[in-house]
Amino acid sequence: MLPRQRHTEVYELGVRAGLFSQDVADRLEELWIENRSESYYRTGIAGEYRAQTLLSLAGTLHEEVVALTRTQDCLCD
């Protein structure tokens, strides 16, 4: 069994992979902290259209970030 990860650990992984600076990671973590109660208490539940749009955005951002790296390798798999 894998060890339990913190929700914000992905930001540190991004810094270590050189995707963004520690400052950006800190700002992303602050944004998550500010908005996490909405997800925990389900007050910000997305409708299907919104969920599909965010999924599409995430895929596009992923492609852009991978394309910007020198090696163009994805560490996600």
C-alpha positions as CSV (number, residue, x, y, z in Angstrom):
1,M,0.0,0.0,0.0
2,L,1.3,3.4,-0.9
3,P,1.8,6.0,1.8
4,R,-1.0,8.6,2.2
5,Q,-0.2,11.8,0.4
6,R,-1.2,15.3,1.3
7,H,-3.5,17.1,-1.1
8,T,-0.8,19.8,-1.7
9,E,2.1,17.4,-2.3
10,V,1.6,17.6,-6.0
11,Y,2.8,21.2,-5.8
12,E,6.1,20.2,-4.3
13,L,6.5,17.5,-7.0
14,G,6.0,20.3,-9.6
15,V,8.8,22.3,-8.1
16,R,11.1,19.3,-8.0
17,A,10.3,18.5,-11.6
18,G,11.1,22.1,-12.6
19,L,7.6,22.9,-13.8
20,F,7.2,26.0,-11.7
21,S,8.9,27.9,-8.9
22,Q,8.4,27.5,-5.1
23,D,6.5,30.8,-5.2
24,V,4.0,29.4,-7.6
25,A,3.6,26.3,-5.5
26,D,3.0,28.3,-2.4
27,R,0.4,30.4,-4.2
28,L,-1.4,27.2,-5.5
29,E,-1.4,25.8,-2.0
30,E,-2.9,29.0,-0.6
31,L,-5.6,28.9,-3.3
32,W,-6.4,25.2,-2.4
33,I,-6.6,26.1,1.3
34,E,-8.9,29.0,0.6
35,N,-11.3,26.8,-1.4
36,R,-11.1,23.4,0.2
37,S,-14.1,23.8,2.5
38,E,-16.3,24.1,-0.6
39,S,-15.2,20.6,-1.7
40,Y,-15.3,19.1,1.7
41,Y,-18.8,20.4,2.4
42,R,-19.9,19.9,-1.2
43,T,-21.1,23.5,-1.5
44,G,-19.3,24.0,-4.8
45,I,-20.4,20.8,-6.6
46,A,-19.8,21.2,-10.3
47,G,-22.4,20.3,-12.8
48,E,-21.5,17.8,-15.6
49,Y,-20.8,20.6,-18.1
50,R,-18.5,22.4,-15.6
51,A,-16.7,19.2,-14.7
52,Q,-16.2,18.3,-18.4
53,T,-14.9,21.8,-19.1
54,L,-12.4,21.6,-16.2
55,L,-11.2,18.2,-17.3
56,S,-10.6,19.5,-20.8
57,L,-8.7,22.5,-19.4
58,A,-6.6,20.2,-17.3
59,G,-5.7,18.1,-20.3
60,T,-4.8,21.1,-22.3
61,L,-2.7,22.6,-19.5
62,H,-0.9,19.3,-19.1
63,E,-0.1,19.1,-22.8
64,E,1.2,22.7,-22.7
65,V,3.4,22.1,-19.7
66,V,4.9,18.9,-21.2
67,A,5.5,20.7,-24.5
68,L,7.4,23.5,-22.6
69,T,9.8,21.1,-21.0
70,R,13.1,20.4,-22.7
71,T,12.7,16.7,-22.7
72,Q,8.9,16.7,-23.3
73,D,8.6,13.7,-21.1
74,C,5.6,13.2,-18.9
75,L,6.1,12.1,-15.3
76,C,2.4,11.3,-14.8
77,D,2.4,7.7,-15.9
